Amino acid sequence: MKILYGVQATGQGHISRARAMAVALRRLDVQVSWLFSGRSRQQLFDMEPFGDFQHRRGLTFVTRGGRISYRRTLGENHLPGFLRDVRELALDGYDAIVTDFEPVTAWAGRRAGIPTIGIGHQYAFGGTTPTENGHWLARRIMHQFAPASLALGLHWHPYADNVLPPILDLPDIPRQQGDHILVYLPFEDQREVSRWLQQFPAQRFRQYSPGLACADHANVSTRPPGTAAFKRDLASSAGVICNSGFELISECLQWRKPVLTRPLRGQLEQLSNARALTQLGYATVMHELCAASLEHWLAHRPGPPALHFPDVAARLARWLADGAQQSPARLCQQLWQPRPDPAAGVGGSWRAPFQAQLASASKLSIRPG
């Protein structure tokens, strides 16, 4: 079986999921070609698992001061170039396309009539998933950015029959509770973040973000991005401060690290994640880099929930290799065992509304290799 796998590279979470899928797919009789878009090729790092991957400019969002700038986002995305990439993407010989919210592969697959499977957090946002109203453009992007013939969402709770647990890329390394707090707020002004942290000189922080150098500034150690070092510091941290992206918080839940999170203003996905985390009781949410919020969290860090997510990457890789024959509802039932209590922070049963619809949608003409 031959798959073209597209990954939206604006955030590290999509790439982290892709690493886990690359390892799982490599064990099976599947040929995978990878395509990344949404960030310049020069800004990608630790990409060895993907071999000779393809890259396109794609589409992305632009932030300023911890919030999305929709005007700059519209101005800096080159729509004619995007449409040309969709038109010219070579799809001969592929049995299926998988997209983790990557728009070039998704729209090219739709244009060519090739089965396209969406696997990613954004595909979890249906009628029963906690979702903020958000900006009208954000809502439009969520629904039309990377369309798929069949959508498999990822979330922290089985909100619907197409929603699976997170895909995790966590190394088998010792975990302990050290004395540092890991900080990853890449969409913020990093000088402002450092000044905010330095108001608490008794606490050690390790601050990661693109553009930072390895340096110590009083109680704050800055670090550039790097997968291995970041995971080591995560494993030995006493807690994590981050934006409300999906993947890092999923890793914190798996490794039972307390989380203080600030959703990126204007970003529908992150605002919705913050809402879900509050309902589920999985993290502490703040909406500004507020000294009082940080002081309270440091003094009263809640114990993390006792969660353990299964190996979703291995199960999905096998599902793809078998031609995606099993319904999403059945995958959901298998991977959410034991099932979370739907009364714990969310309303209604997670089972019924989407089962018939998704069972029908799963009948794709994919030839297993």
N, C-alpha and C positions, 0 to 999 in steps of 0.2 A: 504494500500500500504506500502511496506517495502523497504527502501532505505539505501544503504551504501554510506556515504558521506565522501570522502577523502579530506584532506586539507593539502597543503604544508605549513609547519610551520617555514620555514627558516626566513621569515619576518612576522612582526605583522599584515600586511595588510590582508593577507589571513585569519588569525584568526579573525580579526575584522569583515570581511565580513561574516565569518561563524557564529559569534555571532548573527548578524542580521538575518541570515537565520534560526538559531536555534529557535529564538523567533517566527518568522513567521510560521515555520513548526509545532511548538508546538500547535498552534491554530487550526490545521487541523487534519483530520483522517489519519495521516501518521506516521509510525514508522521509526525512523531514528537512525542508528548506525553511530558513528563518528570514523574516523581513521585519526591520525595526524602523519606526518613524516617530516624529514628534520632538526630536532633539538632534542636534548636529552630530555627525559621526564622531567628531573629535571629542565630544563630551561623554561618549560612552566608555565604560571601563569594565574590566574583568569579564570580557565577552568570549573567553576561550570556549565555553561549553557549546557555543553556537556555530563554531567552524567558520566557513566562508559565507557569512550572512549577507543578505541584501539590505540596503538602506535607501529610504526615501525621505524627502522633507516632511511630507504629511501635514497634519494640522496639530496645533497645540494652543495653550492659553498663555497669556502674559500677565504676570503679577507685579504689583508695586505696593510696598509697605504692608505686606501681609494680606492683600486682597486682590481679587481678579480685576483687571482693567479690561472691560469689554470693548471699549473704544480702541485700545491698543491691540487687543486680540484680533478684532476685525481688520485692523489696518496692517498687521504684520503677517497674517496668514495669506499665502499666495494662492487664491482659488484657481486661476487658470493653470498653474503648475500642478496643483493637486489633481485636477480633472485630466490633465495630460498623463500623469502617472497612472491613474486608474485605467485610462484607455490603452496605454502601452504596456501594462504589466503582462508579462508572458505567463500564461496559465496552462499551456499544453502539457498533458501528461499527468496532471494532478487529479487524484481521486476526490479530494476534498480540500477545503480551506478552513483553517481554524483561526479565529481572530480574538485576541484579548483586547477588545475595544480599539483595534487598529483600523483606521478608515480606508486606507488604500486597498488592502486585501479584501475588506468587507464589500466595498462598492464594486471592485473589479469582479469578485465572485458573483455578485448579484447581476452585473451586466452580462457576464458570460453564462449564466444559468448553472453555475457549479454549486453543489451543496456547501453552505457556509455555516459553520458551528461557532457561535459566540461562547467563549468561556472566560468569565471575568466578573468582577464585583459589580460593575455597572449593570449587568444583565439581571441582577437580583431585584431591581427596583420595579416592583409591580404594585398591584392594588393593596396588598397586605403588608408591605414593607414600610417601616417608618420613613417618611420622605417629607422634607421641607418644600414649601411652595417655590421658593427661590426666584431668581430672575427669569423672565420669559425666555431669554436666549439660552440660559442654562437648561431649562426644561426641554427646549427644542433639541439642544445638543445631546442630552441624555438619551432621547428616543431615536434620533436619526443619525448620530455621528458614525456608528459602525453597525449597520443592520446585519442580521443573521437569519438564516433559514430556521435554525434551532438555537435557542438561547439557554445556556446553563449558567445560572448566577452563583455567586459565592457570597456567603454572609456568616455572621456569628450565630444565627438562629434560623431554623427552617421555616421561613415566612411563607413559602409556597412550594409546590411540588417540583419546581425546577431549580430550587436553591440548595446548593451543596455546602458543606463546611469549607473553610479556607484551604487553599493549596499553600503549603509551607516549605520554605527552603532553609532548614535549620541544620547546622552541622552537629555531629555527635561529639560534643565537647563538654567538659565539666561545667556545671552551673552552680553558682553560689550567690550569696548576697554580699557584695562588697560594700565599700563606703562611698562610691561615686554614683551620681545620677547621670544617665546618658541623655543628651539633649540633641534632638534632630528637628530643627525648624527651618528647612531650606528656603521657604518662601518669605521669610522675615528678613529685615535688615539685621545682619549678623552683629554689627557693632551695638545696636540696641539690645539684642539678645544678651550679649556679653555683659553690658552694663546692668541689665536686669538681674542676671545671675550673681554679679559681684556684690549685690546688696546683701548677700547671705554668705559672709566670709567663712563661717564655720562648716559649710557644706562644700564638698568637692563636686565639680561638674566636668563632664567631657562633652564638648560641643562640636558636633560634626556638621559640615555643610560644604558644598562646592565653593571653591575660592579661598577656603581657609588653609593656613599653613600649620604645621606641627609647632605649637608654641604654648608656653605657660604664662598666664596672666592672672597672678594672685591665685584664687581658688578655681579658676577656669582654665582647662586645657583644651585648646582648639585642635581639630583634626580635619584633614581633607577626606573625601570619600574613599572608601576601600572596604570591600566586602568582608574579607577575613578579619581585619582589625575591628570593624564595626560589630561583627557577630561575637567576637571575644569580649568586647566591652559590654555588649548587651547581656551576654551570659553571666558576667560578674557584677552587673549593676544592682543598685538598691532600688531602682525605679527608673522610669522613662518619662521625659517630657517631649511631646511631639505634636505635629499637626494631626488632623483627623483622617489621614489616609488609611486605607484598609489593611495593607499587608503588614506593616510594622506593628500595628496594634494587635493583629492576629498572632504574630510571633511573641509579643509580650504576654498575651493570654495563655499561649501554649507553655511558655516558660515561667508563668506566674509572676510577672513583674508588674508592680503597681504603675498606673499610667495617669499622667496629667496631660490633657490634650486641648489644643486650641484649633477649632476648625478655621480653615482659610475662608475669609469673608467673601461672600458672593459665589462660593463654589458649592453647588447643590449637593454633590456627592459627600463632601466633608461635613456640611451642615446636617445632612441626613444621618451620617454616621454618628455624629455627636448626639443626635436625638436618640438613636438606637442604643448607644452606650449608656445614656442616662436611664432609659427605660429598663434596660437589662441589668443595670447596676455594675457594669464591667469596667468603668473608668470614671475619673473626675474631669469634668468639662469646664474650661474657662473660655471667655470670649475676648479677652485682652491679655497682654503681658503685664499682669497686675501683681504688684509686690504682695498685696494682702492674700491673693489666691495662692501664690507660691508658698508663702509663709504658713498658711493653714494646711496645705497639702504636705509640706515637709514635716509638720508637727503631728499630723493625723492621717498618714498614708493608710488607706483602707487595704485590707488583705485582698489579694486578687482572687477571682473565682476559681473553683476547682474544676477546670475544664481540661479535656484532652481530645484534640481533634485527630481523626484517623489519617492514614496516608492516602489522601485524595488524589495526588498526582499519579501514583501507581495504578489506582482503580480507573482513572480517566484514560490513562495511556492504554491499558488493556481494552477499554471500551472503544477507543478509536481504532485500535488494531483489529478488533473484531467487526469493524464496519458500522459502529454506532447503532447497533440493532436494538439494544435494551432501552426501554423508555426512560426519560429523565425521572419520572415518578418512582420507578423501581430503584434507580441509582440513589435517589434521595432517601428512600426507605432503608437501603443497605448502609449508607454512610452516616446516617443520623441514628445510630444504635449505640447506647440507649438514647431514646428521643428526649430532647429537652422538654421540660414542663411548659406547655403553651400558656399556662396561667402566670408564669413567673416573668412579669414585666411586659408581656405582649398580649394582645387580645385575640381570641378566637383560635380555632384549630388551624394548623398549618397544612392540613392534608388535602381537602377536597377540591377547592375551586378550579385548579389548573390541570387536574389529572387528565381529563378527557382531551382537552386542548393540546397538551404537551405529548400525550401518547400518539395523537394523530400527527403532530408536527415532527415527531422523531422518525417517521418513516421516510428517511432520506435514501436516495439511490447511491449509496457509498459501497464500493467494492472492497471487501477486506483483502489484504494481501496474503 
